Amino acid sequence: MKFSVDAHAIGRHLTGNEVYIRNLLNGFAALDDQSDFIAYLSVDDPAPWVSPRFSVQRVSANPFARLGWDLSRQLRQDRPDLLHVQYTAPLACPVPVVVSVHDVSFLEHPEFFPRFRARQLRWSVAHTMGFAKKILTLSEFSSTAIQRGYGVDPEEVIVIPLAAAPEFRPEHLDNALDAVRSKFQLPAPYILSVGDLQQRKNQIGLIEAFAELVQSFPHLRHRLVLAGKETWFASKVRDAAKSSGVADRIRFLGFVTDQDLLHLYNACDLFVFPSFYEGFGLPILEAMACGRAVACSNTSAMPEVADGAAILFDPHSTAEITRAMADLLRDAELRSRMERLGQQRAAHFSWRESAQRTLEVYYAVAERNRQKNPQGVPASLSSQ
């Protein structure tokens, strides 16, 4: 078999999409030495990201060029048995498609997106759903939302969860603290939150809750640390910090590497994830895998991921976010129990298993297509 993957997110700081496809490719390299794999990348040097046994083809970083003609041209040349994409397939796709749709926030909460982006995603994802052979998603919550939003057959939607990468693990506290102080000049203690600075992630609500925490418990010396890429919404988050009354205790780190994130998780006293909407919520598992107590929202897929190993709160309630942080910071026994439960929960997930299940989907789709096309000619869109 020959499988192709649209891996343009790799190396471009596209956060969740990049983490997803990078870890899948690593899993494929470890599990399958029989099939050929082609990764379509938009970076100049694939060596840091992709196994040397994979073929790599360069495609445009511009989404209009990549989806309009670049990928289609490359697929006709490479003739793989299928193409795996995230959200959107090329307009003219000469091979069967497996699509990963991590969430449908653009359908259910378009207010979290610039208007053009929400409209574009609604059209392009619906177009891709129309001919995709299988739809992969990350949680039962997202599966239900996809079925509700697109009316697809439940049998065509397969839930394959994410996992914390193996590098996210407990490390010696002194080493983590030293690394954080050296790289970011960030002293302990601090509360950590990870996510792009965007409306959906609710950093503004967290800032308001942190200000209330400082006012209610002045003996707490913690800072609030926000690690995440700048977006169109970032200025509003920064303005909220400036007007919070505790701006001197709030740090913005921008995009951080996985190695830096490992140290940041391990050195924090508490991890808080106040997002309004998530198709999964991978930082929850990453923090748990590093042995940190987690407080997170009780909405969308997050309770499914945390499964009793985190303190849940209503992300719309400043008082509930404040209380969750205060309970964990002021009760060492509670914090220790949540740290233990979190590590146990994170261990239930495995990238190896996720990659294996994804490969099973690939083989099933490719085999079914070969049976329909015994001459090995890829099915065109008109036959899909």
PyMOL commands that set and color helices and strands:
alter all, ss='L'
color gray80, all
select helices_A, chain A and resi 15-31+63-78+105-108+110-112+115-129+140-150+154-156+173-184+199-201+203-216+234-242+247-249+258-267+282-289+302-306+318-330+332-346+351-372+381-383
alter helices_A, ss='H'
color red, helices_A
select strands_A, chain A and resi 2-6+36-41+55-58+82-86+97-100+134-137+157-159+190-194+223-227+250-254+270-273+294-297+311-313
alter strands_A, ss='S'
color yellow, strands_A
deselect
rebuild
show_as cartoon
